[in-house]
């Protein structure tokens, strides 16, 4: 994963101001629970003015990073719970 996808703390930092338009677009799409297998990436690339091959490759890369981040978050214990009897 590259610096564009992760913060120094190891978390996902897209979309964000200053990131490339393609990265922010892909992060927004992924953040809405979409995955490449459900989308017509060539059509999205065409409408956005991107090279279709470059867009598909970048989407695959960021999708993998996003799924790794979701997995990492799922492994962090959630200690916020209500104690019964209080």
N, C-alpha and C positions, 0 to 999 in steps of 0.2 A: 504494500500500500504506500502511496506517496503522501507527501506532506499536504497536498491539496485535499486529501480525503480525511485525514486524521489530525486532531490537535495534539499538542505535546502530552496531554494527559491520556491520550489513547482513544479519545472519543470522536465520533463523526462530527464534522463541522461544515457540512453543506446543507442547504444552500447558504451562501453568505456573500456579502458585498465584497467585490474585488475578485471573486472567483470567476473563471471563464464561464461565458454564457452557456456553453454546452454542459459543463459540470453542474451548474445550478438547475438547468432544465431537467437533467437526468435525476438529480437528487429530489427535485419536486415530484417527479413522476414516481420514483421509488417510495417517497414518503406518503404517497396516497395508496399504498399497498398494491401497486402494479408491478408486474414482472415481464421480462422480455418475451416470454413465451405467449403472453396474452396480447401483445402489442404489434402493430405494423410499424416497425422501427424505420424501414425505408421511407414510408410515407411521412412520418414525423420529421425525419431528416430533410426530406424534400421541402416540406412546408417551412422549416426553420432555416433553410439555406445551407445545410451541412452536407458534407460528403457522406453518402450512405454507409460506406465501408468503415470510415473513421468513426461515425456515430455508433454503429453496431459494436465495434471493438471497445470504444470508451464506455458504452452502456454495460457491456459484459464485465468490464473491469470494475466499474463502480457498483454494479449489482452484487458482485462477489464481495467487495468491501462492505457494502451495506448489510448483507446477510451475515458476514463475520461480526459486524458491530451488534446486530440483533442477538446473535448467539452469545457474544460477550456480555451483553446486558442481562441476558437470561441466566447467566451463571453467577451474577452478583446477588448475594443474599438480600432479601427485602426484610428489614427488621422493623418495619412500621406496621404494627398490628395493635389491635385493642386487646387489653388484658381483661378477661372476664372477671366480674366481681368488683370492679372499681366503680 
